[in-house]
Amino acid sequence: MTIFTIADLVDWSRAQFALTAMYHWLFVPLTLGLGFICAFMETIYYRRGLDPEWKRITRFWMRLFAVNFAIGIATGLILEFEFGTNWSNYSYFVGDIFGAPLAIEGIVAFFMEATFVAVMFFGWRRVSPRFHLASTWLTAIGANLSALWILVANSWMQYPVGIQFNVETARSEMVDFLAVALSPVAVIKFLHTITSGFLLASLFVIAVSAWFLLKGRNEEFAKRSMKIAAVFGLISSVAVIWTGDTSGVQAAKYQPAKLAAMEALYEGGEGVPLTVIGKLNADKRADNDLPVFDFEVKVNKMLSMLAFHDLDAYVPGFKDLIDGNAEHGIMPVKEKMARGKEAIAQIARYSKALREGDRQTADEVVALFDLDTPEGKAFYDDYFRYLGYGYLTSESDIIPPVGLVFYSFRIMVGLGVWFVIVFAGVLILLKKGMINRWRWALWLMLLSLPLPYVAGQAGWIVSEVGRQPWTVQDMLPASASVSELAPAAVKATFFIFAVLFTVLLIAEISIMARQIKNGPEAIED
């Protein structure tokens, strides 16, 4: 007889959610960017007196947008259902905050894009050119507004603000919607995510156009498409780098363990160097003195500069975060765990008082959680903000999977630099009229198509794996968030979803490949 533990349940629940999220992100970024590229192209069509060639170009890319749009919805719905099926404790605890942005996404943004996408696809002969152009823009904007509210919800998990805990319901409640929606983490995460989608869509258009040029087909179509995509992509790639840098600064401020994992930083210090590349020592742990790297290439003081914009700034490592560092205001994890247990004990004290009819004790506990009183604010700052630590079993639980985060971060950054080179190179070749001559450059463009997908997945690994063990930073670990399910059931659905999503992915690639092979000449008026 197989015996499962809570660790098995947590691991399989994480695996299933990660599987769904990663497949979903194979479809979403192309939708975010390709919608705007279609809007740019249709704008040119409209401003040039309804030029039939630009209409043909626009409709070709719209067909590919349509395929990706439809399949992306399916995986997104499953992802949202998993909050209730696999993470019911999490949903109960923070549903008031997390559910609000998702509700706005469904009621406003999704209905907006779902309404106008029909006009965009089927309204060429049924509405005026101006109204059709507006519908295309509104579809693109709606898709990105959907991303906005989903990312607001995700950002709150990284940086929980604007809330108050209601001890009577044992739930966190939103008290400041603007603090949640406009938190610095939410703003930068949204900008970083959508610009990475713009980048991916731009490279997708360039890669497909390069295929046409390699085949000697539709050369004018390919060059026009490339020019739009290269300009959009170059601007987006620069924006991705800027927002990525800002995300690193925010991680240093709000999620220092994530930054330490990104850099495999066990010992903190001033003027810390940045590891450009390196091979981690597989035996290194926070509780031993083994070297961190088998080999590495570093840039002196650069991590301090990137994290705090100060060459001599102190960057804490895992040992600082676990053992504490009074000089730099870092509390030991053991102390945080004790304070978290006190917060949990007060919640249990309230429940006991209610069962025993002790209204006086119950009122005392309610007052502790009232942020409108000095006592409540003090209790929040001193105890409740460390609630999640009370569920941890070991001080080392705060360390994310270092190897996965470290290598994913370098893949993401390295590819980000490569994309700038690709977009700039395409523009130079187009300007000099040499795009057809250098076939090796066209092959590079084509073979670069998978790379933004790899970079996107690596970025989400850094973001989500890097904040483990938390579902809500410092407030709720994954071990206290899962539903009470049989691990075998979660394991079974993991493999069912893996097969289903793989079939969907193969279907999308097959349909897109067929549409690309048919080419723009197959578009009928």
GUVODO-475818 format. One record per residue (C-alpha): z, y, x. Coordinates in steps of 0.001 Angstrom, whole numbers, plus 524288, in hexadecimal, padded with zeros to 5 digits. Example, Ala and Ser with C-alpha at 12.3 -4.5 7.8 and 13.67 -1.06 7.14 Angstrom:
[[81E78 7EE6C 8300C]];
[[81BE4 7FBDC 83566]];
This chain:
[[80000 80000 80000]];
[[7FBE0 80D49 8056F]];
[[80676 817AA 805AC]];
[[801F7 825B2 8049A]];
[[80A06 83190 80881]];
[[809B4 83FE6 804DF]];
[[8026F 8421D 811AC]];
[[7F795 83917 80CE7]];
[[7F6A3 840AF 80033]];
[[7F645 84DCE 8071E]];
[[7EC24 84931 81105]];
[[7E30A 84377 806CB]];
[[7E498 84F41 7FDE4]];
[[7E150 85820 80941]];
[[7D5C2 84F99 80CEA]];
[[7D03C 84FB1 7FF21]];
[[7D196 85E6A 7FDC3]];
[[7CBB6 86094 80B3C]];
[[7C04C 857AC 807F4]];
[[7BD72 85F10 7FB63]];
[[7BEF4 86C62 801C3]];
[[7B639 86905 80D49]];
[[7AB57 863C7 804A6]];
[[7ACC1 86F93 7FBB8]];
[[7AB1A 8788A 80761]];
[[79E3E 871F6 80ABB]];
[[798AC 877E6 7FE3A]];
[[79FDC 884C6 7FC31]];
[[79C14 88D1D 8080A]];
[[78D7C 88B91 805BB]];
[[78F6B 8906B 7F7C9]];
[[79718 89C48 7FC84]];
[[78C92 8A0C9 805DF]];
[[77FDD 89BF9 7FFEE]];
[[7829C 8A33B 7F344]];
[[782B8 8B02D 7FA9A]];
[[776B8 8AC97 80294]];
[[76F6A 8A9CE 7F5E3]];
[[7743B 8B6ED 7F0AA]];
[[76F3A 8BE05 7FCCD]];
[[7620A 8B761 7FB8E]];
[[760B7 8BA67 7ED1A]];
[[7646B 8C888 7EFC9]];
[[758FE 8C96E 7F947]];
[[75041 8C305 7EF00]];
[[75472 8CD20 7E4E3]];
[[7537D 8D8F4 7EDCE]];
[[745E9 8D50F 7F277]];
[[74035 8D592 7E4F5]];
[[742A7 8C753 7E138]];
[[73BCE 8C1E9 7ED41]];
[[73818 8B3C9 7E977]];
[[73A4E 8AEBD 7F750]];
[[74864 8B365 7F76F]];
[[74A43 8AD7C 7EA01]];
[[74594 8A063 7EF2D]];
[[74EB3 8A174 7FAE3]];
[[75A44 8A4FC 7F245]];
[[757F2 899ED 7E8B2]];
[[756E9 88FDB 7F38C]];
[[76456 8932A 7F8F3]];
[[769CB 89408 7EB29]];
[[7660F 885D6 7E8F6]];
[[76E1B 881A7 7F4B2]];
[[7793B 88A5C 7F010]];
[[778DE 88392 7E2CB]];
[[77A46 875E9 7E871]];
[[785D1 879C1 7F0EC]];
[[78C39 881AE 7E60E]];
[[78C5F 87662 7DC81]];
[[7922D 86C55 7E5B3]];
[[79C4F 875C1 7EB0F]];
[[7A229 8776E 7DD7E]];
[[7A4E5 868D6 7DC3E]];
[[7AD1C 867E8 7E896]];
[[7B42D 874A7 7E57B]];
[[7B8D7 86FA3 7D848]];
[[7BE4E 8633B 7DE4A]];
[[7C54F 86B4A 7E89A]];
[[7CC69 87354 7DE51]];
[[7D037 86735 7D670]];
[[7D6B9 8617D 7E284]];
[[7E108 86C39 7E23F]];
[[7E615 86639 7D5B9]];
[[7E3F3 857E6 7D8C6]];
[[7E831 85712 7E702]];
[[7F053 8634E 7E908]];
[[7F7C7 864FD 7DC4F]];
[[8048A 8692F 7E2D4]];
[[7FD1B 873D0 7E9F7]];
[[7F631 877D9 7DD60]];
[[80319 878A6 7D613]];
[[809FF 8803E 7E0C5]];
[[7FF72 88AA4 7E309]];
[[7F646 8890A 7D778]];
[[7F99F 8968B 7D25F]];
[[7F43A 89CAA 7DED8]];
[[7E9BF 89317 7E2CA]];
[[7E482 89148 7D50C]];
[[7E20E 89FB4 7D249]];
[[7D718 8A1D4 7DC4F]];
[[7D0D8 894D4 7D896]];
[[7D12B 898C8 7CA43]];
[[7CAA1 8A5C2 7CD69]];
[[7C06A 89E73 7D55A]];
[[7BD45 8958E 7C9EB]];
[[7BDB5 89F9F 7BF05]];
[[7B723 8AB0E 7C5C9]];
[[7AF96 8A76B 7D204]];
[[7AAC3 899DE 7CE4E]];
[[7A67F 89E1F 7C0B4]];
[[79FA0 8A9CB 7C6C3]];
[[797A0 8A1AB 7D02D]];
[[79566 896E0 7C621]];
[[79003 8A0D0 7BC7D]];
[[786C1 8A7E6 7C57F]];
[[7825D 89BFC 7CD33]];
[[77AFF 89773 7C109]];
[[7739A 8A44E 7C088]];
[[77147 8A38C 7CF21]];
[[76ADE 8962C 7CE31]];
[[76429 89686 7C0E9]];
[[76250 8A4D5 7BDB3]];
[[7568A 8A892 7C5EC]];
[[74DC2 8A9A1 7B9E3]];
[[7586F 8AC41 7AFE2]];
[[75EDF 8B8B3 7B4F7]];
[[75A3A 8C4E3 7BBC9]];
[[758FE 8C4CB 7CABB]];
[[76432 8CE7B 7CBA7]];
[[76D51 8C640 7C350]];
[[76981 8BA06 7CAD5]];
[[76C83 8C0CA 7D7BA]];
[[779C1 8C504 7D267]];
[[77C6E 8B6FB 7CE27]];
[[77987 8B1E4 7DBD0]];
[[782D1 8BBB3 7E1E3]];
[[78D64 8B8C5 7D7DC]];
[[78C04 8AA2A 7DA58]];
[[78DED 8AC58 7E8F5]];
[[7995E 8B57E 7E6A5]];
[[79F73 8AC0C 7DCDC]];
[[79ECE 8A0C4 7E675]];
[[7A5EB 8A8E5 7F095]];
[[7AFE4 8ADB7 7E6B1]];
[[7B2F1 89F71 7E3E3]];
[[7B585 89DB7 7F24D]];
[[7BE16 8A9E9 7F244]];
[[7C7EB 8A4AB 7E876]];
[[7C84D 8971A 7EE4C]];
[[7CACF 89D02 7FBA5]];
[[7D556 8A5FB 7F626]];
[[7DC53 899C5 7F168]];
[[7DA97 89301 7FE78]];
[[7DEF1 89EFF 80615]];
[[7EB71 89FC0 7FE2B]];
[[7EEA4 89202 802F2]];
[[7ED18 89712 810DD]];
[[7F4C4 8A390 80E75]];
[[7FD14 8A2FA 80203]];
[[7FFED 8B0A3 7FCD7]];
[[8021A 8B73C 7EFC3]];
[[80AF2 8ACB5 7EA1E]];
[[8189C 8AA47 7E514]];
[[81F0B 89D13 7E33D]];
[[8242C 89A68 7D58D]];
[[82F92 89143 7D766]];
[[83055 88EBE 7C8B1]];
[[822D4 88861 7C89A]];
[[822AE 8846C 7D713]];
[[8157A 88B14 7D874]];
[[8103E 89641 7E088]];
[[80ACF 8A14F 7D845]];
[[80168 8AC42 7DB73]];
[[80795 8B9CA 7DB12]];
[[7FD16 8C1A0 7E239]];
[[7EF06 8BDB2 7DF6A]];
[[7E946 8C7EB 7E88C]];
[[7F1B9 8C321 7F3CB]];
[[7EBF5 8B594 7F1CF]];
[[7DDE6 8B9F5 7EFA6]];
[[7DD75 8C43B 7FA5F]];
[[7E5FD 8BE32 804D3]];
[[7E06C 8C02A 81280]];
[[7DE86 8B188 813E1]];
[[7D6F9 8B0B2 8070A]];
[[7CDE9 8BBF5 80A7B]];
[[7CA71 8B6D8 817FA]];
[[7C962 8A8B0 8139A]];
[[7BFE3 8AC90 808E6]];
[[7B783 8B4A8 81217]];
[[7B7A0 8AA38 81CA9]];
[[7B429 89F5E 8132E]];
[[7A915 8A614 80BF9]];
[[7A2E3 8AB72 81856]];
[[7A31E 89DB0 81E0A]];
[[79BD5 89998 811A7]];
[[7920D 8A492 813AA]];
[[7902E 89FF0 821A4]];
[[78DF6 891E5 81D6B]];
[[7840C 8959C 812FE]];
[[77CD5 89E44 81CA5]];
[[77BAA 89352 8268A]];
[[7777E 88A12 81BA9]];
[[76C2D 89326 81822]];
[[76879 894B1 82677]];
[[768DD 88602 828FB]];
[[7606E 882CE 81D24]];
[[756F5 88DB8 820B8]];
[[75656 8887B 82EA3]];
[[75279 87B35 82901]];
[[7470C 88186 821E2]];
[[742B3 8884D 82E69]];
[[743A2 87B95 83619]];
[[73B1B 87543 82BA7]];
[[73181 88096 82BFB]];
[[733D4 88338 81D81]];
[[736B7 88F8F 815BC]];
[[73823 897E2 821D4]];
[[738DC 8A501 81AFB]];
[[742E4 89FAA 8116B]];
[[74AFF 89A4A 81CB5]];
[[74AB0 8A6E0 8249F]];
[[74E8D 8AF50 81914]];
[[759AD 8A625 815A3]];
[[75E25 8A59F 823CC]];
[[75EB1 8B45A 82507]];
[[76774 8B603 81914]];
[[7703D 8AAC1 81D5D]];
[[77143 8AF0F 82B96]];
[[77590 8BCE0 82825]];
[[77F51 8B7F3 81E0B]];
[[783FC 8AD53 82742]];
[[785EB 8B62D 83302]];
[[78E1C 8BFC7 82B1D]];
[[795C5 8B47C 8253F]];
[[79831 8ADD0 83251]];
[[79DDF 8BA48 8380A]];
[[7A66F 8BBB0 82BEC]];
[[7AAEE 8AD8D 82D6E]];
[[7AF47 8B032 83B64]];
[[7B693 8BC93 83775]];
[[7BD83 8B648 82BE9]];
[[7C060 8AA3C 83421]];
[[7C716 8B2AF 83E40]];
[[7CF2A 8B91F 83390]];
[[7D2B0 8ABC3 82E0B]];
[[7D802 8A820 83B74]];
[[7E07E 8B44A 83BAD]];
[[7E5AD 8B0CE 82E2E]];
[[7E899 8A2E5 83271]];
[[7F076 8A826 83DE6]];
[[7F854 8B099 83481]];
[[7FA19 8A7AF 828BE]];
[[7F770 899CD 82DA3]];
[[7FB5A 898EA 83BF6]];
[[7FB6A 88A08 83BDC]];
[[7ED14 88A3B 837ED]];
[[7E9D8 8933D 84350]];
[[7F193 88A7D 84C8B]];
[[7E9B1 87EC3 847BC]];
[[7DCD6 88618 84955]];
[[7E058 8885E 85796]];
[[7E8AD 87C34 85A29]];
[[7F351 885B0 85E5A]];
[[80039 87EC1 860B4]];
[[80695 888DE 86982]];
[[80655 89708 86529]];
[[80576 8A29B 86E34]];
[[8007A 8B040 870D7]];
[[7F25B 8B2A0 87490]];
[[7EE67 8A4FE 8701B]];
[[7E0D7 8A074 8744D]];
[[7D691 89B9C 86AC3]];
[[7D188 88DCC 86C9C]];
[[7C2BB 88E97 86B5D]];
[[7C09E 87FF6 86C9E]];
[[7C9A2 874DB 8702F]];
[[7CCF7 8669B 86E86]];
[[7DA51 86420 868A9]];
[[7E3E3 85A95 86E8E]];
[[7E54A 8504E 863D5]];
[[7F374 84D87 867C3]];
[[7F82F 85B83 866F7]];
[[80300 85E2B 85D1A]];
[[80C33 86980 85AC8]];
[[817A5 8615F 85FCB]];
[[811DD 85D9B 86CF9]];
[[80DD8 864FA 87935]];
[[8006D 85EF3 87B26]];
[[7F510 8682F 87DCA]];
[[7EDFD 86CEB 87198]];
[[7E041 86B50 8770A]];
[[7D922 861AB 87FA2]];
[[7D063 86D26 8830D]];
[[7CE29 87AB2 87D6F]];
[[7C6E0 8877F 87F7A]];
[[7CF1E 8936A 87C5B]];
[[7CD56 8A229 87B78]];
[[7D952 8A962 8804B]];
[[7E17A 8B08A 875F0]];
[[7D6BA 8AF41 86BC8]];
[[7DECB 8A7FE 86189]];
[[7E8F6 8B2E5 86179]];
[[7DDEA 8BC9B 86001]];
[[7D733 8B57B 854DF]];
[[7E3C1 8B236 84D8E]];
[[7EACD 8BF44 84EB4]];
[[7E0B8 8C85B 854F7]];
[[7E9EC 8C9DE 86067]];
[[7E74A 8C39B 86DB1]];
[[7F5D2 8C1B2 87033]];
[[7FA39 8BDA3 8628D]];
[[8034B 8B206 86108]];
[[7FCE3 8A671 85A38]];
[[80690 89BFB 855A0]];
[[803E8 88DA2 8582E]];
[[808E4 881A3 8511C]];
[[8157C 88157 858FE]];
[[81882 88F5B 854D5]];
[[815BA 88C12 846AE]];
[[81E10 87FC1 846DD]];
[[82972 88401 84F85]];
[[8290C 89260 84BF1]];
[[82802 89E63 8546D]];
[[83236 8A8BD 8519D]];
[[82BC9 8B2B5 85A85]];
[[81F7F 8B271 85232]];
[[82619 8B095 84510]];
[[82251 8A252 8430C]];
[[82C21 89A16 83B7A]];
[[82DBD 88BB6 83F57]];
[[827E5 881E5 835E6]];
[[8352D 87B3D 834B6]];
[[83ADB 887DD 82F56]];
[[82F68 8898F 82604]];
[[83159 87BAA 8213F]];
[[83FBA 87E77 81EA0]];
[[83C64 88ACC 8171A]];
[[831EC 883BC 80F68]];
[[83BB2 87936 80BAC]];
[[844F4 883D4 80700]];
[[83A4D 8895A 7FE2B]];
[[837B5 87BAD 7F8D4]];
[[8464E 879A2 7F6E2]];
[[84735 88616 7EED4]];
[[83C1E 88176 7E60E]];
[[84327 87473 7E45E]];
[[84FD8 87BC7 7E1CC]];
[[8494E 88309 7D69F]];
[[8445B 87660 7D080]];
[[851CE 87038 7D194]];
[[85824 87C23 7CB74]];
[[84EFA 87B62 7BFDA]];
[[851BD 86CF4 7BDDE]];
[[8605C 86F8C 7BE18]];
[[85F8B 87BB3 7B593]];
[[864DF 8845E 7C07B]];
[[85E20 8912B 7BCBF]];
[[865B5 89958 7C6A6]];
[[860E5 89153 7D242]];
[[85323 89116 7CCA5]];
[[85314 89FF0 7CB8B]];
[[857EA 8A12E 7D98E]];
[[84C6E 89922 7DE5B]];
[[842B5 8A0B5 7D5ED]];
[[847A8 8AD43 7DC3E]];
[[844F3 8A787 7E9B5]];
[[83687 8A637 7E653]];
[[83504 8B3A5 7E01B]];
[[82CD7 8BC08 7E94A]];
[[83080 8C84D 7E1B6]];
[[83E3E 8C7B1 7E741]];
[[842E9 8C98B 7F55C]];
[[8495B 8BC35 7F4A7]];
[[83CB6 8B5CB 7F059]];
[[83498 8BC90 7FADA]];
[[83E3D 8B85C 80541]];
[[83E32 8AA50 8007A]];
[[82F4C 8AA31 80075]];
[[82E70 8AF7A 80E57]];
[[83949 8A6EA 813B0]];
[[83722 89A2B 80C72]];
[[82C73 898AA 80241]];
[[82141 89C96 80B41]];
[[824BD 8905F 81321]];
[[8252D 88780 80730]];
[[81A7F 87E7D 80C3C]];
[[821C2 87BAD 818D7]];
[[82C6A 8753E 810D8]];
[[822EF 86A37 80D97]];
[[81F4C 86762 81BC5]];
[[8250C 85B7C 8226A]];
[[822A2 85F71 8307F]];
[[8217A 86C0C 83822]];
[[81470 86781 83DAB]];
[[80ECD 866C5 82FE9]];
[[80A76 874E3 83161]];
[[8006E 87114 83BC9]];
[[7F2DA 86F06 835F8]];
[[7E95B 864CF 83B88]];
[[7E6C0 86C2E 84823]];
[[7DAB2 864FF 84D01]];
[[7D319 8663C 84059]];
[[7D607 874BF 83EF5]];
[[7D3C7 877CD 84D62]];
[[7C658 8718B 84E40]];
[[7C1FC 8763B 840BA]];
[[7C51A 88439 84478]];
[[7BCA3 8837D 85098]];
[[7B153 87D60 84943]];
[[7B201 88842 83F30]];
[[7B28C 8933D 84930]];
[[7A811 88D84 85207]];
[[79E96 88BD6 846C0]];
[[7A186 89995 8420E]];
[[79C69 89EEF 84EEA]];
[[79072 89616 84E16]];
[[78CE1 89B4F 8409E]];
[[78C6E 8A950 84591]];
[[782FC 8A4F0 8502E]];
[[77A5D 89DC1 8465D]];
[[77934 8A911 83CCD]];
[[776CB 8B30E 8478B]];
[[76CA6 8AA06 84DA7]];
[[76561 8A84C 840C9]];
[[7648F 8B701 83EC5]];
[[75F8B 8B91E 84CA5]];
[[75520 8AE8C 84B2E]];
[[750C3 8B40A 83E1A]];
[[74FFE 8C1D4 84366]];
[[747ED 8BD86 84F22]];
[[73F23 8B4EA 846B5]];
[[742B3 8A8EB 84EC9]];
[[74940 8A0A4 84455]];
[[73DBF 89732 843AE]];
[[73BFA 895A1 8524E]];
[[7492F 8905A 85672]];
[[749F7 8835D 84F73]];
[[7564F 87FB9 856DA]];
[[75CDC 88BAF 850BD]];
[[758A0 88732 8432E]];
[[75E4B 879CD 84602]];
[[76B1A 8803B 84A27]];
[[76B81 8878E 83D3B]];
[[768E0 87B20 83597]];
[[772AC 872EA 83D1C]];
[[77D03 87D97 83B61]];
[[77D27 87B4C 82CA7]];
[[78902 87206 82CA3]];
[[790F4 87AD5 83596]];
[[795EB 884DD 82BAA]];
[[79A7A 87986 8233B]];
[[7A1EB 87428 82EF1]];
[[7A799 881A0 831C6]];
[[7ABD5 88337 8239C]];
[[7B2BE 87620 8234C]];
[[7B955 87920 8304E]];
[[7BDEE 88631 82AF4]];
[[7C440 87FF0 81F1C]];
[[7CAD2 875DE 827DC]];
[[7D0CB 880E8 82FD7]];
[[7D518 887EE 8237E]];
[[7DA92 87C75 81BCD]];
[[7DEB5 87260 825EB]];
[[7E40C 87D79 82E31]];
[[7EE1B 8811F 823CD]];
[[7F372 87373 821EC]];
[[7FD6C 86ED9 81DE4]];
[[7FCE5 879A5 813AF]];
[[7F5D0 87A78 806D2]];
[[7FC38 887D6 8054A]];
[[7FFDD 88DB8 8126A]];
[[80E82 88BFC 8151A]];
[[81166 889E4 8069E]];
[[80C13 87C91 80301]];
[[807FE 87145 80BDE]];
[[7FDF3 86721 807E5]];
[[80886 85CBB 806EB]];
[[80EDA 86438 7FBA1]];
[[801F2 867AE 7F50A]];
[[7FBD6 85AA3 7F19B]];
[[7FB90 853E1 7E471]];
[[8034D 84765 7E260]];
[[7F7B9 83E3C 7E36D]];
[[7F5BA 830DD 7E933]];
[[7EF83 832D6 7F69A]];
[[7E651 82795 7F392]];
[[7E0C6 82F4B 7E816]];
[[7DE47 83B3A 7F08F]];
[[7D845 8328F 7FAF5]];
[[7CF13 82C52 7F102]];
[[7CA78 83967 7EB9F]];
[[7C87F 83E43 7F988]];
[[7BE14 833FF 7FBD3]];
[[7B83A 835F0 7EE3A]];
[[7B6C6 84481 7F0E8]];
[[7B16C 841DA 7FE88]];
[[7A67E 8399E 7F8B7]];
[[7A3FB 8432D 7ED85]];
[[7A357 84F2F 7F632]];
[[79AB7 8485B 80020]];
[[7913A 844B6 7F546]];
[[79126 852DE 7F09C]];
[[78EA8 857B1 7FE72]];
[[78382 84E1F 8007D]];
[[77DD2 8520C 7F34F]];
[[77E62 8607B 7F6CE]];
[[77818 85E78 80411]];
[[76D65 85618 7FE0D]];
[[76A3C 85FE9 7F368]];
[[76A5B 86B4A 7FCDC]];
[[761D6 86403 8069B]];
[[75806 8613C 7FBE0]];
[[757C4 86F7D 7F7A9]];
[[75620 8741D 805AF]];
[[74B2E 86A52 8080F]];
[[74431 86F12 7FBC7]];
[[74561 87CE7 800FB]];
[[743C6 88A0E 7FA49]];
[[735DF 886AD 7F65E]];
[[73B9A 87D67 7EC39]];
[[741EB 888D1 7E512]];
[[73A75 88B8A 7D87A]];
[[73AD4 898AB 7D1BC]];
